Amino acid sequence: MRTAVEPGAPGSPPRRPPPRSLLVTAAIGAVALVLVGVAWALASPIGASPDDDFHLATIWCAAGDADTCRRTGESVEEGVERVRVLPMLGPSIACYAFRAEVSAGCQAAVERDRGLVDGRADDRLYPGGFHRAMSVLVSSHLGRSVLGMRMASWLLAVALLVAACLLAGPDLRRAFTLAALTTLVPLGVFLFASNNPSGLATAGVAAYWCAACAYASGIGESRRRTGALVALLVAAAVVALASRYDAGLYLAVASAAAWVASGGYVEGRRRRSSLVLALGVAGPVFALSGTQSQRALGELSDADRPLGLVLFENALELPRLVLGSLGTFGLGWLDTPMPALTSVLMILVFGGAVVTGLGSSSRAKWLALGIVAGALVAVPTLALALDRYLVGEHIQPRYLLPLLPVLVGTALAAPAGRPSVQLRRGQVAAIGAAVVVAHAAALHANIRRYVTGVDVDGLDLGADVEWWWGVGPGPLATWLLGSVAFGVAAACALVLTRLPAGTGAQARISAGAP
């Protein structure tokens, strides 16, 4: 076994502080990430994220203000309660949904309505942690409350991902950064800055996988770093499980992949990796205890389709669903089409990252990849087959998004005892440039859809504006701000992935593996 001693341990050279240039780069990157979140929070009107009327009504009901939400105790369907809410929290809030040519300007008529209307809220369909946490930000000003919740979701999601990067060793940090860049545009960043719990579920699962790999491999030798990894493991799991019940299944997949790839089965690491396995086992138990999973398994559609036909047709279309978060499906209520520039570039960098990762392989990596890829195929196939649904019905790409960073990260990460995947600077620069362009195109398309509707073309988002917020920069300035800030954040992240061991990251420990 060859071991790299962690700086600060007995017998090791003294820890050197990171150069001032790296601290400046990190600070610039942090500010840029906040600005990206601001841009995406402003890029959509109230009600624009999937099932937003349901989630917003649930949040306001959790706040306990009878003037804005009154519970009836009547069931609309399993896990959904009929409530009486303000018009801007009811179904009419998404007056533009499924009509891409209609701008969010139609909300002006909804704002003039008075009294309470019928709405829908959660009744144990979701774990409830996300909704209760966001209810703290409820105020008398609906718009400011929604923007505050979006920024809170964004900051928490980014904090989990950044913490995972900082606690990872150099090889794992590079793999995780590239995995995030190649899988979280456009749907991931959209959900992070939304009122939908799927964003935090995605960030929680991704950060958990990275922390699990670092912890199970025995990298964190000092008590302080080990404690930080354990804290991140638990925090990421809690955030994911508090957001969605099905996150428990994905935590189990991430646990298994991390345990195998990091050599958790190797003598001397089994005791440490037992925490990862325990959390992995607890995930499915939690998932199956929720109404969300039970309803998904028990619900039958009205479609009278032969099972063989469903399996065949879905096999042909499944890649479009699995990769839907990269732009093959729309954002919002799936009615905001993404430009081909976004989907093509993201699929290219995603596929390129996975194929590149296969260049450095072992039996452990192949098994870990098989676990994640198998789940990405089996979960939607089974769910669609049970209800006789076809791709595009019932199952959305956001349900599968949590596993995409895990898949790419597993492909790029160095298995125990093996050299890491090395990308040339030109390759990394090409990936970064492609993602930055894809992100800019996606942000522009999303703002355009709500400002004027998709029936208006052109670069200038500030012309013929039919809807926008009463605060903050205008639509064109928001797009420019978000696009430039994302480019700066991506550049800073790629620079920081070149940090050597001893500047705030762990030293890498290698051990024999099959």
RAMO-V989290 format. One record per residue. N is the residue number from 1. RES is the residue in three letters. PHI is phi in radians with two decimals (none if undefined). D_LAST is the distance of its C-alpha to the last C-alpha in whole Angstrom. Layout:
BEGIN
N_RES_PHI_D_LAST, N_RES_PHI_D_LAST
END
This chain:
BEGIN
1_MET_none_13, 2_ARG_-1.98_15, 3_THR_-2.11_18, 4_ALA_-1.69_20, 5_VAL_-1.24_23, 6_GLU_-1.25_25, 7_PRO_-1.00_28, 8_GLY_1.72_31, 9_ALA_-1.38_29, 10_PRO_-0.99_31, 11_GLY_1.50_31, 12_SER_-1.69_30, 13_PRO_-1.14_32, 14_PRO_-1.09_34, 15_ARG_-1.21_33, 16_ARG_-1.70_35, 17_PRO_-1.20_36, 18_PRO_-1.11_35, 19_PRO_-1.02_38, 20_ARG_-1.02_41, 21_SER_-1.08_40, 22_LEU_-1.24_37, 23_LEU_-1.13_39, 24_VAL_-1.13_41, 25_THR_-1.06_39, 26_ALA_-1.11_37, 27_ALA_-1.14_41, 28_ILE_-1.09_42, 29_GLY_-1.08_38, 30_ALA_-1.14_39, 31_VAL_-1.11_43, 32_ALA_-1.08_42, 33_LEU_-1.11_40, 34_VAL_-1.09_43, 35_LEU_-1.17_45, 36_VAL_-1.09_42, 37_GLY_-1.09_43, 38_VAL_-1.06_46, 39_ALA_-1.09_46, 40_TRP_-1.27_44, 41_ALA_-1.12_46, 42_LEU_-1.44_50, 43_ALA_-1.27_48, 44_SER_-2.35_49, 45_PRO_-1.39_52, 46_ILE_-1.03_52, 47_GLY_1.57_51, 48_ALA_-1.48_48, 49_SER_-1.40_45, 50_PRO_-0.96_44, 51_ASP_0.96_46, 52_ASP_-1.15_48, 53_ASP_-1.10_51, 54_PHE_-1.16_49, 55_HIS_-1.26_47, 56_LEU_-1.17_50, 57_ALA_-1.08_52, 58_THR_-1.12_50, 59_ILE_-1.11_49, 60_TRP_-1.20_53, 61_CYS_-1.18_54, 62_ALA_-1.15_51, 63_ALA_-1.26_54, 64_GLY_1.38_56, 65_ASP_-1.64_59, 66_ALA_-1.17_61, 67_ASP_-1.32_63, 68_THR_-1.97_60, 69_CYS_-2.64_58, 70_ARG_-2.20_60, 71_ARG_-1.38_58, 72_THR_-1.90_59, 73_GLY_1.37_57, 74_GLU_-1.56_57, 75_SER_-1.64_54, 76_VAL_-1.39_54, 77_GLU_-2.79_51, 78_GLU_-1.02_48, 79_GLY_1.51_47, 80_VAL_-2.24_49, 81_GLU_-1.87_53, 82_ARG_-1.38_56, 83_VAL_-2.27_57, 84_ARG_-1.90_60, 85_VAL_-2.34_59, 86_LEU_-1.07_60, 87_PRO_-0.95_61, 88_MET_-1.32_58, 89_LEU_-1.98_56, 90_GLY_-1.69_56, 91_PRO_-1.03_55, 92_SER_-1.23_58, 93_ILE_-1.06_56, 94_ALA_-1.68_54, 95_CYS_-1.12_57, 96_TYR_-1.67_55, 97_ALA_-1.05_52, 98_PHE_1.19_52, 99_ARG_-2.26_54, 100_ALA_-1.08_53, 101_GLU_-1.45_56, 102_VAL_-1.67_57, 103_SER_-1.40_57, 104_ALA_-1.33_56, 105_GLY_-1.08_60, 106_CYS_-1.14_61, 107_GLN_-1.25_60, 108_ALA_-1.05_63, 109_ALA_-1.22_65, 110_VAL_-1.19_63, 111_GLU_-1.11_63, 112_ARG_-1.40_67, 113_ASP_-1.20_67, 114_ARG_-2.13_68, 115_GLY_1.47_67, 116_LEU_-1.86_64, 117_VAL_-2.21_62, 118_ASP_-1.21_60, 119_GLY_-2.43_56, 120_ARG_-2.31_53, 121_ALA_-2.46_51, 122_ASP_-1.25_48, 123_ASP_-2.34_48, 124_ARG_1.20_45, 125_LEU_-1.35_43, 126_TYR_-1.99_41, 127_PRO_-1.04_40, 128_GLY_1.69_43, 129_GLY_-1.09_41, 130_PHE_-1.07_41, 131_HIS_-1.16_45, 132_ARG_-1.17_46, 133_ALA_-1.14_45, 134_MET_-1.24_46, 135_SER_-1.13_50, 136_VAL_-1.11_50, 137_LEU_-1.62_51, 138_VAL_-1.18_53, 139_SER_-2.46_57, 140_SER_-1.28_60, 141_HIS_-1.78_59, 142_LEU_-1.05_57, 143_GLY_-1.08_55, 144_ARG_-1.15_55, 145_SER_-1.11_53, 146_VAL_-1.09_51, 147_LEU_-1.13_50, 148_GLY_-1.10_49, 149_MET_-1.15_47, 150_ARG_-1.10_45, 151_MET_-1.22_45, 152_ALA_-1.11_43, 153_SER_-1.11_41, 154_TRP_-1.07_40, 155_LEU_-1.13_40, 156_LEU_-1.18_38, 157_ALA_-1.08_35, 158_VAL_-1.16_35, 159_ALA_-1.07_35, 160_LEU_-1.11_32, 161_LEU_-1.17_30, 162_VAL_-1.16_31, 163_ALA_-1.07_30, 164_ALA_-1.09_27, 165_CYS_-1.11_27, 166_LEU_-1.15_28, 167_LEU_-1.54_26, 168_ALA_-1.45_23, 169_GLY_-1.26_21, 170_PRO_-0.96_22, 171_ASP_-1.14_19, 172_LEU_-1.16_19, 173_ARG_-1.09_23, 174_ARG_-1.09_23, 175_ALA_-1.09_21, 176_PHE_-1.22_23, 177_THR_-1.09_26, 178_LEU_-1.15_26, 179_ALA_-1.11_24, 180_ALA_-1.14_28, 181_LEU_-1.08_30, 182_THR_-1.56_29, 183_THR_-2.28_29, 184_LEU_-1.76_32, 185_VAL_-2.03_35, 186_PRO_-1.69_37, 187_LEU_-1.17_37, 188_GLY_-1.05_35, 189_VAL_-1.16_37, 190_PHE_-1.10_40, 191_LEU_-1.26_39, 192_PHE_-1.01_38, 193_ALA_-1.80_42, 194_SER_-2.29_43, 195_ASN_-1.74_44, 196_ASN_-1.80_42, 197_PRO_-1.20_39, 198_SER_-1.09_36, 199_GLY_-1.11_36, 200_LEU_-1.25_35, 201_ALA_-1.10_33, 202_THR_-1.12_31, 203_ALA_-1.10_31, 204_GLY_-1.12_30, 205_VAL_-1.15_27, 206_ALA_-1.11_26, 207_ALA_-1.13_26, 208_TYR_-1.08_25, 209_TRP_-1.06_21, 210_CYS_-1.09_21, 211_ALA_-1.14_22, 212_ALA_-1.15_20, 213_CYS_-1.09_17, 214_ALA_-1.13_19, 215_TYR_-1.27_20, 216_ALA_-1.17_16, 217_SER_-1.38_14, 218_GLY_1.45_17, 219_ILE_-1.16_19, 220_GLY_-1.36_22, 221_GLU_-1.46_23, 222_SER_-1.28_27, 223_ARG_-1.09_29, 224_ARG_-1.12_30, 225_ARG_-1.27_27, 226_THR_-1.08_26, 227_GLY_-1.09_29, 228_ALA_-1.14_29, 229_LEU_-1.13_26, 230_VAL_-1.09_27, 231_ALA_-1.07_30, 232_LEU_-1.19_29, 233_LEU_-0.95_26, 234_VAL_-1.17_29, 235_ALA_-1.09_32, 236_ALA_-1.11_30, 237_ALA_-1.12_29, 238_VAL_-1.11_33, 239_VAL_-1.07_34, 240_ALA_-1.13_32, 241_LEU_-1.24_33, 242_ALA_-1.30_37, 243_SER_-1.64_37, 244_ARG_-2.54_36, 245_TYR_-1.16_35, 246_ASP_-1.20_32, 247_ALA_-1.08_30, 248_GLY_-1.07_29, 249_LEU_-1.15_27, 250_TYR_-1.27_26, 251_LEU_-1.13_25, 252_ALA_-1.14_23, 253_VAL_-1.11_21, 254_ALA_-1.09_20, 255_SER_-1.10_19, 256_ALA_-1.11_17, 257_ALA_-1.13_15, 258_ALA_-1.15_15, 259_TRP_-1.09_14, 260_VAL_-1.25_11, 261_ALA_-1.17_10, 262_SER_-1.57_11, 263_GLY_1.27_9, 264_GLY_-1.14_12, 265_TYR_-1.50_11, 266_VAL_-1.23_10, 267_GLU_-0.94_13, 268_GLY_1.73_15, 269_ARG_-1.98_15, 270_ARG_-1.10_16, 271_ARG_-1.12_19, 272_ARG_-1.11_19, 273_SER_-1.36_17, 274_SER_-1.11_20, 275_LEU_-1.11_23, 276_VAL_-1.09_20, 277_LEU_-1.14_20, 278_ALA_-1.11_24, 279_LEU_-1.14_25, 280_GLY_-1.14_23, 281_VAL_-1.24_25, 282_ALA_-1.19_28, 283_GLY_-1.01_28, 284_PRO_-1.09_28, 285_VAL_-1.06_31, 286_PHE_-1.14_33, 287_ALA_-1.09_33, 288_LEU_-1.31_34, 289_SER_-1.42_37, 290_GLY_-1.62_38, 291_THR_-1.10_41, 292_GLN_-1.00_39, 293_SER_-1.25_37, 294_GLN_-1.10_39, 295_ARG_-1.19_41, 296_ALA_-1.11_39, 297_LEU_-1.39_38, 298_GLY_-1.78_41, 299_GLU_-1.34_43, 300_LEU_-2.08_44, 301_SER_-1.44_46, 302_ASP_-1.43_49, 303_ALA_-1.24_48, 304_ASP_-1.72_48, 305_ARG_-2.07_46, 306_PRO_-1.12_44, 307_LEU_-1.04_40, 308_GLY_-1.07_39, 309_LEU_-1.13_41, 310_VAL_-1.07_39, 311_LEU_-1.11_36, 312_PHE_-1.19_37, 313_GLU_-1.11_39, 314_ASN_-1.24_36, 315_ALA_-1.11_33, 316_LEU_-1.26_35, 317_GLU_-1.82_36, 318_LEU_-1.02_33, 319_PRO_-1.00_31, 320_ARG_-1.14_34, 321_LEU_-1.30_34, 322_VAL_-1.07_30, 323_LEU_-1.69_31, 324_GLY_-1.07_35, 325_SER_-1.25_34, 326_LEU_-1.61_34, 327_GLY_2.13_37, 328_THR_-1.37_38, 329_PHE_-1.96_39, 330_GLY_-1.39_42, 331_LEU_-1.58_42, 332_GLY_1.08_45, 333_TRP_-1.49_46, 334_LEU_1.14_44, 335_ASP_-1.97_47, 336_THR_-1.93_47, 337_PRO_-1.15_45, 338_MET_-1.61_43, 339_PRO_-1.12_44, 340_ALA_-1.05_42, 341_LEU_-1.01_41, 342_THR_-1.23_39, 343_SER_-1.13_37, 344_VAL_-1.16_37, 345_LEU_-1.10_35, 346_MET_-1.20_33, 347_ILE_-1.16_31, 348_LEU_-1.13_31, 349_VAL_-1.25_29, 350_PHE_-1.10_27, 351_GLY_-1.11_26, 352_GLY_-1.11_26, 353_ALA_-1.15_23, 354_VAL_-1.16_21, 355_VAL_-1.13_21, 356_THR_-1.07_21, 357_GLY_-1.11_18, 358_LEU_-1.25_16, 359_GLY_-1.21_16, 360_SER_-2.09_13, 361_SER_-2.28_11, 362_SER_-2.67_7, 363_ARG_-1.07_6, 364_ALA_-1.09_7, 365_LYS_-1.17_10, 366_TRP_-1.07_11, 367_LEU_-1.16_11, 368_ALA_-1.10_13, 369_LEU_-1.10_15, 370_GLY_-1.10_16, 371_ILE_-1.12_17, 372_VAL_-1.24_19, 373_ALA_-1.10_21, 374_GLY_-1.07_21, 375_ALA_-1.16_23, 376_LEU_-1.08_25, 377_VAL_-1.56_26, 378_ALA_-1.22_27, 379_VAL_-1.05_29, 380_PRO_-1.19_32, 381_THR_-1.07_32, 382_LEU_-1.16_32, 383_ALA_-1.09_35, 384_LEU_-1.22_37, 385_ALA_-1.19_37, 386_LEU_-1.06_38, 387_ASP_-1.77_41, 388_ARG_1.04_41, 389_TYR_-1.59_41, 390_LEU_-1.85_40, 391_VAL_-0.99_38, 392_GLY_1.82_41, 393_GLU_-2.00_42, 394_HIS_1.28_41, 395_ILE_-1.59_37, 396_GLN_-1.93_37, 397_PRO_-1.00_35, 398_ARG_-1.13_35, 399_TYR_-1.22_33, 400_LEU_-1.77_30, 401_LEU_-0.94_30, 402_PRO_-0.98_28, 403_LEU_-1.54_25, 404_LEU_-1.14_25, 405_PRO_-1.07_24, 406_VAL_-1.16_21, 407_LEU_-1.11_20, 408_VAL_-1.18_21, 409_GLY_-1.07_20, 410_THR_-1.11_16, 411_ALA_-1.17_16, 412_LEU_-1.56_18, 413_ALA_-1.22_16, 414_ALA_-1.42_13, 415_PRO_-1.16_10, 416_ALA_-0.99_9, 417_GLY_1.43_8, 418_ARG_-2.12_10, 419_PRO_-1.22_13, 420_SER_-1.34_15, 421_VAL_-1.24_17, 422_GLN_-1.89_21, 423_LEU_-1.85_24, 424_ARG_-1.26_27, 425_ARG_-1.03_30, 426_GLY_-1.13_32, 427_GLN_-1.14_29, 428_VAL_-1.12_29, 429_ALA_-1.10_33, 430_ALA_-1.14_33, 431_ILE_-1.09_31, 432_GLY_-1.06_33, 433_ALA_-1.12_36, 434_ALA_-1.10_36, 435_VAL_-1.19_35, 436_VAL_-1.09_38, 437_VAL_-1.15_40, 438_ALA_-1.08_39, 439_HIS_-1.13_39, 440_ALA_-1.07_43, 441_ALA_-1.15_44, 442_ALA_-1.17_42, 443_LEU_-1.12_44, 444_HIS_-1.10_48, 445_ALA_-1.11_47, 446_ASN_-1.19_47, 447_ILE_-1.16_50, 448_ARG_-1.00_52, 449_ARG_-1.03_51, 450_TYR_-1.67_53, 451_VAL_-1.30_56, 452_THR_-2.32_57, 453_GLY_1.57_55, 454_VAL_-1.32_54, 455_ASP_-1.38_57, 456_VAL_-1.92_58, 457_ASP_-1.94_56, 458_GLY_2.00_56, 459_LEU_-1.29_54, 460_ASP_-1.30_56, 461_LEU_-1.40_55, 462_GLY_-1.55_59, 463_ALA_-1.66_61, 464_ASP_0.97_62, 465_VAL_-1.21_60, 466_GLU_-1.80_61, 467_TRP_-2.65_59, 468_TRP_-2.95_57, 469_TRP_-1.20_57, 470_GLY_-1.47_60, 471_VAL_-2.27_58, 472_GLY_1.41_56, 473_PRO_-1.21_55, 474_GLY_-1.26_56, 475_PRO_-1.08_54, 476_LEU_-1.17_54, 477_ALA_-1.11_53, 478_THR_-1.12_51, 479_TRP_-1.11_49, 480_LEU_-1.08_49, 481_LEU_-1.07_48, 482_GLY_-1.15_45, 483_SER_-1.20_44, 484_VAL_-1.16_45, 485_ALA_-1.09_43, 486_PHE_-1.14_40, 487_GLY_-1.08_40, 488_VAL_-1.14_40, 489_ALA_-1.10_38, 490_ALA_-1.12_35, 491_ALA_-1.11_36, 492_CYS_-1.10_36, 493_ALA_-1.10_32, 494_LEU_-1.21_31, 495_VAL_-1.15_32, 496_LEU_-1.24_31, 497_THR_-1.20_27, 498_ARG_-1.59_28, 499_LEU_-1.03_28, 500_PRO_-1.37_27, 501_ALA_-1.09_25, 502_GLY_1.78_28, 503_THR_-1.98_31, 504_GLY_1.95_30, 505_ALA_-2.08_26, 506_GLN_-1.29_24, 507_ALA_-1.41_22, 508_ARG_-1.54_18, 509_ILE_-1.98_16, 510_SER_-1.84_13, 511_ALA_-2.50_10, 512_GLY_-1.11_7, 513_ALA_-2.58_4, 514_PRO_-1.02_0
END
